[in-house]
Amino acid sequence: MKKEELEKLTLEEAFEKVDQTLEALSGDVALEKSFELYKEGIDLLKYCDEKIKGVEGQIMIMNEEGEINEFQ
């Protein structure tokens, strides 16, 4: 999957594609096709990881004193 296509996906859509890729890999797949699916799955997981890290950096938490701090 091309980077431009990945960037159009929401996090939920990307995880759904990961699930679909895993299902395809668990079936009867030719060796060459399994390599393609594996690479696609890795690319999707990297994309999901980047999205999650980006969101984590934006999450703010209010402590007991009412001060806002970044999520760590």
Order of alpha helices (4+ residues) and beta strands (2+ residues): alpha-alpha-alpha-beta-beta
